[in-house]
């Protein structure tokens, strides 16, 4: 889907995956019962949830990889639904629901994986390779692609105004670079929410590094920094999983009700309150309201993510380049008029588009794609370091 760089009630892609993954230690399976003199041990109460699997052979936690893969599928599906929203309250409600939590999922995971980041030369070099280098390459590629598709034939090539999907790379660089500072605060979440709320009061005339989104999504990243493995284990409890389905059902009904009554661009987090046609005082209120809504849905989503290795677990490590690549397909589909087919706007067509989006994003997450692109992008840097 063709999404402009400024949010409107009908556009804006968000979401992106993250780089290196830390591991979550295994949950304890329960205390051993004391030995007794009876020949037959007395059985204890049945556990309410299975122990959390530990890291796999590669040192990556399967739960986080599963979450990233499933979230990137939602990103692709959300983009696939965008041209189908017009005239369909149901599709718009589904779109609003997905956009309420898929980007917070990625920001939260990015924060969780940044808990041990320090500004050492080695880690700074890795950060530059994983964020700045892909940003420069894909910002240039998307600018050329946008000129070709005639969406913006005169768009200048600039690295200060992120185009389409590249904004998340700029955000990730800034967030991770400042993570040591956030960790020095005893309670970093209130200041992060204050910054996000103040951002909704500022004008949006400039687009330098898309700072509106960087600042308004900052609380989700900081929340991830505050999390510990024990917090995630709470989401693995049976009670959390049982609550997730009714929570999503209520959220969908609420979204359906809100479609004609609310500007869902609030969930894009890239404009001020006045730019969204609301009074400025509503910005901080909506910041807190959308944060609470998104955190609840993010927790519900994570509670439903499998904790053990599945057939798609390996794909979770390749979501960054899948995120960056699928945008070309999404833009080309709209440029070539694929969505003008009338049958796509019926239930069977929507189901077809949904399955096709999932089918396209999945091979883009393959390790071979990730290895090829990372090797290609990092080759000039390795070559320069030899001289």
C-alpha positions as CSV (number, residue, x, y, z in Angstrom):
1,X,0.0,0.0,0.0
2,X,1.2,3.4,-0.8
3,X,1.7,5.4,2.4
4,X,2.8,9.0,2.6
5,X,5.4,10.2,5.0
6,X,2.8,12.2,6.9
7,X,0.0,10.5,8.7
8,X,-3.5,11.1,7.6
9,X,-6.7,9.3,8.6
10,X,-6.2,7.0,5.7
11,X,-2.4,6.2,5.6
12,X,0.8,5.5,7.4
13,X,2.8,2.4,7.7
14,X,4.4,1.7,11.0
15,X,6.4,-1.1,12.5
16,X,9.7,-2.6,12.3
17,X,11.7,-5.3,13.7
18,X,14.8,-5.2,15.6
19,X,18.4,-6.3,15.7
20,X,20.4,-8.7,17.9
21,X,18.5,-10.7,20.5
22,X,19.2,-11.3,24.1
23,X,18.1,-14.5,25.7
24,X,15.5,-15.1,28.3
25,X,16.5,-17.6,31.0
26,X,14.2,-20.6,31.6
27,X,11.5,-20.4,34.2
28,X,11.8,-22.7,37.1
29,X,9.7,-25.8,36.7
30,X,8.8,-25.7,40.4
31,X,10.4,-26.6,43.7
32,X,11.2,-30.3,44.4
33,X,9.1,-31.9,47.0
34,X,10.9,-33.0,50.1
35,X,11.7,-36.7,50.3
36,X,9.3,-38.7,52.5
37,X,9.5,-42.1,54.1
38,X,6.5,-43.3,52.2
39,X,7.3,-45.5,49.2
40,X,4.8,-43.7,47.1
41,X,5.3,-39.9,46.8
42,X,2.3,-37.7,47.4
43,X,1.6,-35.8,44.1
44,X,1.6,-32.1,44.3
45,X,-0.7,-29.6,42.6
46,X,-0.6,-29.5,38.9
47,X,1.3,-26.5,37.5
48,X,-0.8,-23.8,36.0
49,X,1.6,-23.2,33.1
50,X,4.5,-24.9,31.5
51,X,8.1,-23.8,32.1
52,X,9.4,-21.2,29.7
53,X,11.9,-22.7,27.2
54,X,15.4,-21.5,27.4
55,X,17.5,-20.2,24.6
56,X,18.0,-22.4,21.6
57,X,21.3,-23.5,20.1
58,X,21.9,-20.1,18.6
59,X,21.4,-18.3,22.0
60,X,18.2,-16.7,20.8
61,X,15.0,-17.0,22.7
62,X,12.3,-18.7,20.6
63,X,9.5,-16.6,22.3
64,X,10.9,-13.3,21.1
65,X,11.6,-14.7,17.6
66,X,8.0,-16.0,17.4
67,X,6.7,-12.7,18.5
68,X,8.6,-10.8,15.9
69,X,7.6,-13.1,13.1
70,X,3.9,-12.9,14.0
71,X,4.1,-9.1,14.4
72,X,5.7,-8.6,11.0
73,X,2.9,-10.7,9.4
74,X,0.5,-8.3,11.0
75,X,2.5,-5.4,9.5
76,X,2.2,-6.9,6.0
77,X,-1.5,-7.7,6.5
78,X,-2.2,-4.1,7.8
79,X,-0.6,-2.7,4.7
80,X,-2.6,-5.1,2.5
81,X,-5.8,-3.9,4.1
82,X,-5.1,-0.2,3.6
83,X,-6.6,0.2,0.1
84,X,-9.6,-1.9,1.1
85,X,-10.8,0.3,3.9
86,X,-12.8,2.8,1.9
87,X,-16.5,1.9,2.3
88,X,-15.8,-0.9,4.7
89,X,-16.3,-0.2,8.4
90,X,-15.3,-3.7,9.3
91,X,-11.9,-3.6,7.5
92,X,-11.3,-0.2,8.9
93,X,-12.0,-1.5,12.4
94,X,-9.6,-4.4,11.9
95,X,-7.0,-2.0,10.5
96,X,-7.4,0.3,13.6
97,X,-7.0,-2.7,15.9
98,X,-3.8,-3.9,14.3
99,X,-2.3,-0.5,14.2
100,X,-3.1,0.0,17.9
101,X,-0.5,-2.6,18.9
102,X,1.7,-3.9,16.2
103,X,4.1,-1.0,16.3
104,X,4.2,-0.9,20.1
105,X,5.1,-4.7,20.0
106,X,8.2,-3.9,18.0
107,X,9.2,-0.8,20.0
108,X,8.8,-2.8,23.3
109,X,10.8,-5.7,22.1
110,X,13.5,-3.3,20.8
111,X,13.7,-1.7,24.3
112,X,13.8,-5.1,26.0
113,X,16.7,-6.1,23.8
114,X,18.5,-2.9,24.5
115,X,18.8,-3.5,28.3
116,X,22.5,-4.2,28.1
117,X,23.5,-1.7,25.4
118,X,26.5,0.4,26.3
119,X,28.2,3.1,24.2
120,X,31.3,1.1,23.6
121,X,33.1,1.2,20.3
122,X,32.1,-2.4,19.4
123,X,28.4,-1.9,20.2
124,X,28.3,1.5,18.5
125,X,29.8,0.0,15.4
126,X,27.2,-2.8,15.4
127,X,24.5,-0.2,15.9
128,X,25.7,1.8,12.9
129,X,25.8,-1.3,10.7
130,X,22.3,-2.5,11.8
131,X,20.5,0.9,11.6
132,X,22.3,3.7,9.9
133,X,23.7,1.7,7.0
134,X,20.4,0.1,6.0
135,X,18.7,3.5,6.6
136,X,21.0,5.2,4.0
137,X,20.6,2.4,1.5
138,X,16.8,2.0,1.8
139,X,16.0,5.7,2.1
140,X,17.8,6.2,-1.2
141,X,16.1,3.2,-2.8
142,X,12.6,4.2,-1.6
143,X,13.2,7.8,-2.9
144,X,14.1,6.4,-6.4
145,X,11.2,4.0,-6.3
146,X,8.8,6.8,-5.3
147,X,10.0,9.0,-8.2
148,X,9.5,6.0,-10.6
149,X,6.0,5.3,-9.3
150,X,5.1,9.0,-9.9
151,X,3.8,9.3,-6.4
152,X,6.3,12.1,-5.8
153,X,8.4,12.5,-9.0
154,X,10.2,15.6,-7.7
155,X,11.0,14.3,-4.3
156,X,14.6,15.3,-3.3
157,X,17.0,12.8,-2.0
158,X,17.5,13.6,1.7
159,X,18.5,11.6,4.7
160,X,16.7,13.9,7.1
161,X,13.1,13.1,6.0
162,X,12.5,9.4,6.4
163,X,10.3,8.0,3.6
164,X,7.7,5.3,4.1
165,X,9.2,2.5,6.3
166,X,12.6,3.9,7.0
167,X,11.5,6.0,9.9
168,X,11.8,3.1,12.3
169,X,15.5,2.7,11.6
170,X,16.1,6.3,12.5
171,X,13.9,5.9,15.6
172,X,15.7,2.7,16.6
173,X,19.1,4.4,16.3
174,X,18.0,7.3,18.5
175,X,16.3,5.1,21.1
176,X,19.1,2.6,21.5
177,X,21.7,5.4,21.6
178,X,19.9,7.0,24.5
179,X,19.1,3.7,26.3
180,X,22.0,4.0,28.8
181,X,20.6,7.4,29.9
182,X,17.1,6.0,30.4
183,X,18.6,3.2,32.5
184,X,20.1,5.7,34.9
185,X,16.7,6.9,35.9
186,X,14.9,5.1,38.7
187,X,11.5,5.5,37.1
188,X,12.1,6.3,33.4
189,X,8.6,5.7,32.1
190,X,6.9,8.9,33.5
191,X,9.5,11.2,31.8
192,X,9.2,9.3,28.6
193,X,5.4,9.7,28.6
194,X,5.8,13.4,29.4
195,X,8.1,13.8,26.4
196,X,5.5,11.9,24.2
197,X,2.7,14.1,25.5
198,X,4.6,17.3,24.9
199,X,5.4,16.2,21.3
200,X,1.7,16.2,20.6
201,X,1.7,19.9,21.4
202,X,4.5,20.8,19.1
203,X,4.0,21.9,15.5
204,X,4.7,19.3,12.7
205,X,6.0,21.6,10.0
206,X,9.4,20.0,10.0
207,X,10.1,16.3,9.3
208,X,13.7,16.0,10.5
209,X,14.2,12.3,11.2
210,X,10.4,12.1,11.8
211,X,10.9,13.2,15.4
212,X,7.2,13.2,16.1
213,X,7.1,9.5,15.8
214,X,10.4,9.0,17.5
215,X,9.2,10.8,20.6
216,X,5.6,9.6,20.6
217,X,6.6,6.0,20.4
218,X,9.4,6.5,22.9
219,X,7.4,5.3,26.0
220,X,6.9,1.8,24.5
221,X,10.7,1.5,24.0
222,X,11.4,2.7,27.5
223,X,8.8,0.3,28.9
224,X,10.7,-2.5,27.2
225,X,13.9,-1.3,28.9
226,X,12.1,-1.6,32.2
227,X,11.0,-5.2,31.7
228,X,12.7,-8.2,33.1
229,X,12.3,-11.9,32.2
230,X,10.0,-12.4,35.1
231,X,7.6,-9.8,33.7
232,X,7.3,-11.8,30.4
233,X,6.8,-15.0,32.3
234,X,3.7,-13.5,33.8
235,X,2.3,-13.3,30.2
236,X,2.8,-17.1,29.9
237,X,0.4,-17.9,32.6
238,X,-2.8,-19.7,31.7
239,X,-4.9,-16.8,33.1
240,X,-3.2,-14.3,30.8
241,X,-3.9,-16.4,27.7
242,X,-7.6,-16.9,28.7
243,X,-8.1,-13.1,29.1
244,X,-6.4,-12.3,25.7
245,X,-9.2,-13.5,23.4
246,X,-12.1,-11.6,25.2
247,X,-9.8,-8.6,25.3
248,X,-9.2,-8.6,21.6
249,X,-12.9,-9.2,21.0
250,X,-13.8,-6.2,23.1
251,X,-11.1,-4.1,21.4
252,X,-12.5,-5.0,17.9
253,X,-16.0,-4.1,18.9
254,X,-14.7,-0.8,20.4
255,X,-12.8,-0.1,17.1
256,X,-15.9,-0.8,15.1
257,X,-17.9,1.7,17.2
258,X,-15.0,4.2,17.0
259,X,-14.6,4.2,13.2
260,X,-17.1,7.0,12.5
261,X,-16.4,8.8,15.7
262,X,-12.6,8.8,16.2
263,X,-9.6,9.8,14.0
264,X,-7.6,6.6,14.2
265,X,-4.5,8.5,13.1
266,X,-3.9,9.0,16.8
267,X,-2.4,5.4,16.7
268,X,0.1,6.5,14.0
269,X,1.8,8.8,16.6
270,X,3.3,11.1,13.9
271,X,1.3,14.3,14.1
272,X,0.4,16.9,16.7
273,X,-3.1,17.2,18.1
274,X,-3.9,20.3,16.0
275,X,-2.7,18.6,12.8
276,X,-5.2,15.9,13.5
277,X,-8.0,18.5,13.8
278,X,-8.2,18.3,17.6
279,X,-7.6,20.9,20.3
280,X,-4.0,21.0,21.6
281,X,-5.1,20.1,25.1
282,X,-6.3,16.7,23.9
283,X,-2.8,15.7,22.8
284,X,-1.5,14.7,26.3
285,X,-4.9,13.0,27.1
286,X,-4.8,10.9,24.0
287,X,-1.2,10.1,24.6
288,X,-2.1,8.4,27.9
289,X,-5.3,6.9,26.5
290,X,-3.6,5.3,23.4
291,X,-0.6,4.2,25.6
292,X,-2.9,2.3,28.0
293,X,-4.9,0.7,25.1
294,X,-1.8,-0.3,23.2
295,X,0.0,-1.7,26.2
296,X,-3.0,-3.9,27.0
297,X,-3.3,-5.2,23.5
298,X,0.5,-5.8,23.3
299,X,0.3,-7.8,26.5
300,X,-2.6,-9.8,25.1
301,X,-0.7,-10.4,21.9
302,X,2.4,-11.6,23.6
303,X,0.4,-13.9,25.9
304,X,-0.8,-15.8,22.8
305,X,2.7,-16.1,21.2
306,X,4.1,-19.7,21.5
307,X,7.0,-20.0,23.8
308,X,8.7,-23.1,22.2
309,X,10.3,-23.5,18.8
310,X,8.0,-23.7,15.9
311,X,8.4,-23.9,12.1
312,X,8.5,-20.1,11.9
313,X,10.8,-19.4,14.8
314,X,13.9,-19.1,12.7
315,X,12.1,-16.5,10.5
316,X,11.9,-14.1,13.5
317,X,15.6,-13.2,13.2
318,X,15.0,-11.9,9.6
319,X,12.1,-9.5,10.2
320,X,14.2,-6.3,9.7
321,X,14.9,-6.9,6.0
322,X,11.5,-8.4,5.4
323,X,10.0,-5.2,6.8
324,X,12.2,-3.0,4.5
325,X,11.7,-5.2,1.4
326,X,7.9,-5.8,1.5
327,X,7.3,-2.0,1.2
328,X,8.4,-2.2,-2.5
329,X,5.8,-4.9,-3.2
330,X,3.1,-3.0,-1.3
331,X,3.8,0.2,-3.2
332,X,4.0,-1.6,-6.6
333,X,0.7,-3.3,-6.0
334,X,-1.1,0.0,-5.7
335,X,0.9,1.6,-8.5
336,X,-0.1,-1.2,-10.9
337,X,-3.7,-0.9,-9.9
338,X,-4.1,-4.4,-8.4
339,X,-6.7,-3.1,-5.9
340,X,-9.0,-1.8,-8.7
341,X,-10.3,-5.4,-9.1
342,X,-13.9,-5.3,-7.8
343,X,-13.9,-8.8,-6.3
344,X,-11.0,-7.9,-3.9
345,X,-13.5,-5.7,-2.0
346,X,-15.7,-8.6,-1.1
347,X,-15.1,-11.0,1.8
348,X,-13.4,-13.6,-0.4
349,X,-11.1,-11.0,-1.9
350,X,-10.2,-9.6,1.6
351,X,-9.3,-13.2,2.7
352,X,-7.2,-13.7,-0.4
353,X,-5.3,-10.4,0.1
354,X,-4.7,-11.3,3.8
355,X,-3.3,-14.8,3.0
356,X,-1.3,-13.4,0.1
357,X,0.3,-10.8,2.3
358,X,1.3,-13.4,4.9
359,X,2.6,-15.7,2.1
360,X,4.8,-12.9,0.7
361,X,6.3,-11.6,4.0
362,X,7.2,-15.2,5.1
363,X,9.9,-16.0,2.6
364,X,11.3,-12.4,3.0
365,X,12.2,-13.4,6.6
366,X,14.2,-16.4,5.5
367,X,17.8,-16.5,6.8
368,X,19.1,-16.6,3.2
369,X,17.6,-13.3,2.5
370,X,18.9,-11.8,5.7
371,X,22.4,-13.1,5.1
372,X,22.5,-11.9,1.5
373,X,21.3,-8.4,2.3
374,X,23.4,-7.9,5.4
375,X,26.5,-9.2,3.6
376,X,25.9,-6.9,0.6
377,X,25.2,-3.8,2.8
378,X,28.1,-4.4,5.1
379,X,30.7,-5.2,2.4
380,X,31.6,-1.5,1.7
381,X,32.2,-0.9,5.4
382,X,34.4,-4.0,5.7
383,X,36.3,-3.0,2.6
384,X,36.9,0.5,4.0
385,X,38.1,-0.8,7.3
386,X,40.9,-2.7,5.6
387,X,42.4,0.5,4.1
